[in-house]
Amino acid sequence: MNALTVNLQSVLELTDEQFFNLCQANRDLRFERTATGELIIMPPTGGETGNRNGRLNQQLFNWSDTDGTGIAFDSSTCFKLPNGADRSPDASWIKLERWDALTEEEKQKFPPISPDFVIELLSPSDSLKVAQEKMREYINNGVHLGWLINRKSRQVEIYRQDQEVEVLESPVTLSGEDVLQEFILNLEAIW
């Protein structure tokens, strides 16, 4: 099942508050919103993708708890990016000082901040092209490091600020580099 994109702009322009309320009133649905205001209805993942995504989050959360320099988020967290898009990466992390600079209200709703790090796990129904565009959007909005993991091809695309995308074939691990120091993602449980 593919994501459904709905263009409401000719009829209605949702404010941030209305978009937040729409998401709260429809908790069984997962929404994102593009920078141009298109509403994206994301389908639920299948069992395999859900399990692998949980394993990604497990490793990131365990490292984050031990490291203590930031906090991790799962795919149910929606961030308001500087370009106006509302996006929910499969896993993400923000430096603690940046998170702490937000107000309590901003933390409770869709935080108006780009994560420092994001992971997108391509599910069988996802479009690679759309996922790559989303990764570029993250980087263009301040994300420092991003991984697009494609289980089908066993490839990882690494996105960094001011650099070309690096493609790895069947890596065993990934390094958090200088963004998530000493974080190593073991891909054995992901492939």
N, C-alpha and C positions, 0 to 999 in steps of 0.2 A: 504494500500500500504506500503510495507516494503522498508527500505533503500537499495540501491544498492551499493555494494562494487566492485570496479574495481581495479585489480592489474596491474599497468602499468610498474612495475619495469623491466620486461624482455625486454621492448621496450623503456621506457623513464623514467628518474628520474627527476621529477619536482623540480626546485629550489624554494626557498621561494618566490622569485620575480615572477617566472612563475606561481606558485600556486595563488598568490595574483591577478595577471593579468587574470588568468582563471576565478576566482571568479568575478572580475569586468566586464569581457566581457560576463558573463552569470548571470546577476543579478536576473533572474527569477528562478534560481536554487540555492539550498543551499548545499554547499560542506563542508565536514570535511576531514581531512587527518590523518591517523593513524601514530604512531611513526615509522612504517616500510614502510611508503610511499603509502599505499593503499588509493585510493580516494573513499570517501563515498558520494554518492548523496542522500541527505535527501529529502523525499517527503514532500509536504506541509501538514499542519495539517488540520483536519476537523474543522467545526465551533465550536463544543463544546470544543475541546482541545484549539483552538485559543482563545476563550473567557476566559477559565480558566487561560491560560497562561498570558493573558493580565491582569487579576485580580491579579495574583501573582506579576507581574511587577509593577502594580499600587501601591500595598501596599509597596513593597520594595523601589520604587522610592520616594513615599511620605515620608517614614521614612528617607531615605537617604538625601532628601532635608532638612528636619527638623534637623537631627542629624549633618550633615556637616563634619563628619570625613572621608568620603570616597565618592565614586561615584558608581552608579548602572549602569548595562548594561542589554540590552534585548537580545533575542535569535539571533539577526542578527549580534552580535559581535563575531568574531572569535579570539581566543587567541592562540599564539604559546607557547606551554608548554615546559618546560625544556627537556623533552624526545624527542622533535621534532614533536610531534603531533600538529595538528591544530584543536581545539575544540570550539564548540559554545554551551555553556550551555543555558538552557531556561531563566535563570535569574542569575545574578552574581553581586558581589560587591567587590571593591578593596579599601583598605585604601588609603587616599589621599596622604600621604607621599610616598608611593610606586608608585602610579600613577605619581606623580610629578617628580619622579626620571627618568622616561622615557624621551627620546628625543621627539621632536615634530613629527619627521618622524615615530618613533616607535608607537606613539599614532594614527597617521593617517592610518597606515597599520594594520596588525594583531599584536597587542601588544605582545611582547615577555615576558609574565608574566602570572603567575598562579593567578587567582582571590583568594581572601581570603575566599570567600563564593560562593557556587553555588547551584542552584536548577535545578533538572531535573523533568519534569512532564511527566509521562509515558502516551503516547497516545495509543489508542486501537491497533494500528498496530505495536507498539514497542515491541521488545523482552526484557523481564525482565532481562534475563541473560546478554544481551549486555549492557543494561543500568547499571546494577550492575558493570560490568567490567569497564565501563566508569567512574562510581563514584570512584572506586578504583584507576583508573588512575589519576583522579583529586587529590585525597588524596596523592598518591605517588609522585605527582609533586608539592606539597606545599599548596594545598587548606586546610584550617583549619577546615571548617565545610561545610557539604553538605547534602542536603535533596533530596531523591528520593521519589517522591509522586506518589502513584499508586491509582488512583481514582477508578478503578474497584474493587479492594480488600479493599479499604479504609485503606490502610496501608502507613506508612511513614517509610523509612529506613533513619536513621541518621548516617552519616559518619563523624568521627573525627580523628585527628592525633593520632596515637599510641593507638587506642582503637578498640574494637570489634564493629561491626555494631549493633546499637540499632533499634529494630523494634517496632513501636507504632501502635496500632489498633484503628482506628477511632478517632484520636485526634481532639479536637476542635480548638486548637491553637498550634503553635510551637514557641519556644523561640530562639532568636538569640544568646543566651548564652553570653559568654564573647567576641565573635567575632563581633557580631552586637548588642552592648549593648542596651537594652531596646526595641529591635525590637521584636514584636509579630506578627506572621502571623496568621490571622484569616482564618481558613479553611472552614468556612461556605459557602463562595462564591466559593470555589474550588471543594468541593464534589459535 
